[in-house]
Amino acid sequence: MSISRSASGRLGIGLLSVIATAALVLPPFLADPMAQPDLLGAASLPPSAAHLFGTDGLSRDVLARTVTGARWSLGLAAPAMLLATTVGTLVGLAAGVAGGTVDSVLMRLVDALLAIPRLFVLLLLLAATDQLPPWGIALVLGLTGWFALARLVRAEAARLRQAEFMAAARALGASRIRLALRHVLPNAAGPIAVAATIGLGDAMLLEAGLSFLGLGIQPPTPTWGAMLHEGRDILTSAPWVSLFPGLGLVLTVLGAHLASDALRAMLDPRERSA
């Protein structure tokens, strides 16, 4: 089964593609997202031909801020997801292929880290560091997001360790690194891809939550979480200020989850043979 044959997969990939393309291409063609051209006459204007998404309480164009916010949100979540996937895959492979003491030590470490709520760790780190630059926020998100993936990869590696082809490879003298990279990793690609895609949506939600609390990217730089925070006091009089960034966040996370289902179907050998 391929993504092209999956209706949900096409929808998920389509949503992510449209949002990512808009974030990359549109900002130079839109108004300055931080410009305040007319604080009295152009504040909190509803959507119109001049301002498709309306303006906020400081007369800033909501469309420009929403699109720029997508660039920031994806720009932080994507490297965070890549970092978390890399670290989680390496730890899981090491534990699952090595087994024994290495497996026990690494998994007890992962269990201890999983016992601490991720949001609590993020709030503690960000509050203790005063203000992190964008790459620092992505680093913190990535280094706190690999624990569950490590357990997933470890379980897959432990299962494959007992397979006949693994026994044959060991009999031929294959090293543990070769076993991990040539035999375990390709067979675990499906679960890893699914977890990574879901992790993208989770990272975006966390970044939005941190920005909403004032611990992420600082104003006036627009992020979806910060825009939701800015629009909370005028939700009844100017709902579009929060509506459009909120809708962008929902659609992006939905797209990531739909794409993850399609990736699972595409990479699962049982699905491909069906």
C-alpha positions as CSV (number, residue, x, y, z in Angstrom):
1,M,0.0,0.0,0.0
2,S,1.4,3.4,-0.9
3,I,0.6,6.9,0.2
4,S,-0.9,7.6,-3.2
5,R,-3.5,4.9,-2.6
6,S,-4.5,6.1,0.8
7,A,-7.1,8.9,1.0
8,S,-6.1,9.9,4.5
9,G,-2.4,9.8,3.5
10,R,-3.0,12.1,0.5
11,L,-5.0,14.5,2.8
12,G,-2.2,14.5,5.4
13,I,0.6,15.0,2.9
14,G,-1.5,17.6,1.1
15,L,-2.1,19.6,4.3
16,L,1.6,19.5,5.3
17,S,2.7,20.4,1.8
18,V,0.4,23.4,1.5
19,I,1.3,24.8,5.0
20,A,5.0,24.2,4.5
21,T,4.9,25.8,1.0
22,A,3.0,28.8,2.3
23,A,5.5,29.3,5.1
24,L,8.4,29.1,2.7
25,V,7.1,31.0,-0.3
26,L,4.5,33.6,0.8
27,P,6.2,35.8,3.5
28,P,8.1,38.1,1.0
29,F,4.8,38.8,-0.8
30,L,2.8,39.7,2.3
31,A,2.8,42.7,4.5
32,D,5.4,43.2,7.2
33,P,4.0,40.9,10.1
34,M,5.4,43.3,12.7
35,A,4.3,46.6,11.1
36,Q,1.7,48.7,12.9
37,P,0.5,51.1,10.1
38,D,-2.5,52.7,11.8
39,L,-3.1,51.9,15.5
40,L,-6.4,53.9,15.6
41,G,-7.9,53.4,12.2
42,A,-6.8,49.8,11.2
43,A,-6.9,48.0,14.5
44,S,-9.0,44.8,14.9
45,L,-10.5,45.0,11.4
46,P,-12.4,42.0,10.2
47,P,-11.4,39.9,7.2
48,S,-11.7,41.9,4.0
49,A,-10.1,42.2,0.5
50,A,-7.4,44.5,2.0
51,H,-6.7,42.1,4.9
52,L,-7.9,38.6,4.1
53,F,-7.5,37.4,7.7
54,G,-8.2,40.8,9.2
55,T,-5.9,42.8,11.6
56,D,-5.1,42.4,15.2
57,G,-5.4,45.0,18.0
58,L,-2.2,46.7,16.9
59,S,-3.3,46.9,13.2
60,R,-0.9,44.2,12.2
61,D,-2.0,42.0,9.3
62,V,-3.1,38.6,10.6
63,L,-2.5,36.7,7.4
64,A,1.1,37.9,7.3
65,R,1.6,37.0,11.0
66,T,-0.1,33.6,10.5
67,V,2.1,32.6,7.6
68,T,5.2,33.9,9.3
69,G,4.1,32.0,12.4
70,A,3.9,28.8,10.4
71,R,7.6,29.3,9.3
72,W,8.7,29.7,12.9
73,S,6.6,26.8,14.2
74,L,7.7,24.4,11.5
75,G,11.3,25.8,11.7
76,L,11.5,24.8,15.4
77,A,9.5,21.6,15.3
78,A,11.2,20.0,12.4
79,P,14.8,20.1,13.7
80,A,13.5,19.1,17.2
81,M,11.8,16.1,15.7
82,L,14.9,15.1,13.7
83,L,17.1,15.4,16.8
84,A,14.6,13.3,18.9
85,T,14.3,10.7,16.2
86,T,18.1,10.4,15.8
87,V,18.8,10.1,19.6
88,G,15.9,7.8,20.2
89,T,16.8,5.5,17.3
90,L,20.5,5.2,18.4
91,V,19.6,4.5,22.0
92,G,17.0,2.0,21.0
93,L,19.2,0.2,18.6
94,A,22.1,0.0,21.1
95,A,19.8,-1.4,23.8
96,G,18.0,-3.9,21.5
97,V,21.0,-5.2,19.6
98,A,23.4,-5.4,22.5
99,G,21.0,-6.8,25.1
100,G,22.2,-7.8,28.5
101,T,23.6,-5.2,30.8
102,V,23.6,-2.5,28.1
103,D,19.9,-3.0,27.5
104,S,19.1,-3.0,31.2
105,V,21.0,0.2,31.9
106,L,19.7,2.2,29.0
107,M,16.1,1.1,29.5
108,R,16.2,1.9,33.2
109,L,17.5,5.4,32.2
110,V,14.6,5.8,29.7
111,D,12.1,4.6,32.3
112,A,13.3,7.2,34.7
113,L,13.1,10.0,32.1
114,L,9.7,8.9,31.0
115,A,8.5,9.1,34.6
116,I,9.1,12.9,34.6
117,P,6.4,14.9,32.7
118,R,7.9,16.4,29.6
119,L,6.1,19.7,29.9
120,F,7.5,20.0,33.5
121,V,11.0,19.5,32.2
122,L,10.5,22.1,29.5
123,L,9.0,24.6,31.8
124,L,11.9,24.1,34.3
125,L,14.6,24.4,31.7
126,L,13.1,27.4,30.0
127,A,12.3,29.2,33.2
128,A,15.9,28.6,34.5
129,T,17.6,29.9,31.4
130,D,15.8,33.3,31.2
131,Q,15.4,33.4,27.5
132,L,16.6,30.8,25.0
133,P,17.4,31.6,21.3
134,P,15.3,29.7,18.7
135,W,17.9,27.0,18.2
136,G,18.0,26.5,22.0
137,I,14.3,26.0,22.1
138,A,14.5,23.4,19.3
139,L,17.4,21.7,21.1
140,V,15.4,21.5,24.3
141,L,12.3,20.1,22.5
142,G,14.5,17.5,20.7
143,L,16.4,16.4,23.8
144,T,13.2,15.8,25.7
145,G,11.3,14.0,23.0
146,W,13.2,10.8,22.3
147,F,12.4,8.6,25.3
148,A,9.3,6.8,24.0
149,L,10.9,6.4,20.5
150,A,13.9,4.7,22.2
151,R,11.6,2.1,23.8
152,L,9.8,1.5,20.5
153,V,13.0,0.9,18.6
154,R,14.4,-1.2,21.4
155,A,11.3,-3.4,21.3
156,E,11.6,-3.8,17.6
157,A,15.3,-4.6,17.7
158,A,14.8,-7.1,20.5
159,R,12.1,-8.9,18.5
160,L,14.3,-9.0,15.4
161,R,17.3,-10.2,17.4
162,Q,15.7,-13.7,17.6
163,A,14.9,-13.8,13.8
164,E,16.6,-16.5,11.7
165,F,18.2,-14.0,9.4
166,M,19.9,-12.3,12.4
167,A,21.2,-15.6,13.5
168,A,22.6,-16.3,10.0
169,A,24.2,-12.8,10.0
170,R,25.9,-13.4,13.3
171,A,27.1,-16.8,12.2
172,L,28.7,-15.1,9.2
173,G,30.6,-12.8,11.6
174,A,28.5,-9.6,11.3
175,S,29.4,-7.1,14.0
176,R,26.7,-5.6,16.2
177,I,27.0,-2.3,14.4
178,R,26.4,-4.0,11.1
179,L,23.5,-5.9,12.5
180,A,21.9,-2.7,13.8
181,L,22.4,-0.7,10.6
182,R,22.0,-3.3,7.9
183,H,19.4,-5.6,9.4
184,V,17.5,-4.0,12.3
185,L,17.2,-0.4,11.2
186,P,15.6,-1.1,7.7
187,N,13.0,-3.4,9.4
188,A,12.3,-0.8,12.1
189,A,11.9,2.0,9.6
190,G,8.1,1.9,9.6
191,P,7.6,2.4,13.4
192,I,10.4,5.0,13.4
193,A,8.8,7.0,10.5
194,V,5.4,6.9,12.2
195,A,6.7,8.0,15.6
196,A,8.8,10.8,13.9
197,T,5.8,12.2,12.0
198,I,3.6,12.2,15.1
199,G,6.5,13.8,17.0
200,L,6.4,16.7,14.5
201,G,2.9,17.5,15.5
202,D,3.6,17.0,19.2
203,A,6.6,19.3,19.0
204,M,4.5,22.0,17.3
205,L,1.9,21.7,20.0
206,L,4.5,22.0,22.7
207,E,6.2,25.0,21.1
208,A,2.8,26.7,20.7
209,G,2.0,26.0,24.4
210,L,5.4,27.4,25.5
211,S,4.9,30.5,23.3
212,F,1.4,30.9,24.7
213,L,2.9,31.0,28.2
214,G,5.5,33.5,27.1
215,L,8.4,31.0,27.4
216,G,9.0,30.4,23.6
217,I,9.9,32.9,20.9
218,Q,9.4,36.4,22.3
219,P,7.1,39.1,20.9
220,P,6.8,40.8,18.5
221,T,8.0,37.8,16.5
222,P,4.8,36.0,15.5
223,T,4.3,32.3,16.4
224,W,1.0,30.5,16.5
225,G,1.1,30.1,20.3
226,A,2.0,33.8,20.8
227,M,-0.9,34.8,18.5
228,L,-3.3,32.7,20.4
229,H,-2.1,34.4,23.6
230,E,-2.5,37.9,22.0
231,G,-6.0,37.2,20.8
232,R,-7.4,35.7,24.1
233,D,-8.6,39.1,25.4
234,I,-10.4,40.1,22.2
235,L,-11.8,36.6,21.4
236,T,-15.4,37.9,21.4
237,S,-14.8,41.1,19.5
238,A,-12.1,40.0,17.1
239,P,-12.1,36.2,17.0
240,W,-10.1,36.0,13.7
241,V,-6.9,37.0,15.6
242,S,-6.9,33.6,17.3
243,L,-9.0,31.7,14.8
244,F,-6.5,31.5,11.9
245,P,-3.3,30.6,13.8
246,G,-5.4,28.1,15.8
247,L,-6.7,26.6,12.6
248,G,-3.2,26.4,11.2
249,L,-2.0,24.5,14.2
250,V,-4.9,22.1,14.2
251,L,-4.5,21.4,10.4
252,T,-0.8,20.9,10.7
253,V,-1.1,18.4,13.6
254,L,-3.9,16.6,11.8
255,G,-1.8,16.4,8.7
256,A,1.1,14.9,10.6
257,H,-1.1,12.2,12.2
258,L,-2.8,11.3,8.9
259,A,0.6,11.2,7.2
260,S,1.9,8.9,9.9
261,D,-0.9,6.4,9.3
262,A,-0.1,6.4,5.6
263,L,3.6,5.9,6.3
264,R,2.9,3.0,8.6
265,A,0.8,1.3,5.8
266,M,3.5,2.0,3.2
267,L,6.5,0.8,5.3
268,D,4.8,-2.2,7.0
269,P,5.7,-5.4,5.0
270,R,2.4,-6.9,6.0
271,E,0.5,-4.0,4.5
272,R,2.6,-4.0,1.3
273,S,1.9,-7.6,0.7
274,A,-1.9,-7.2,1.3
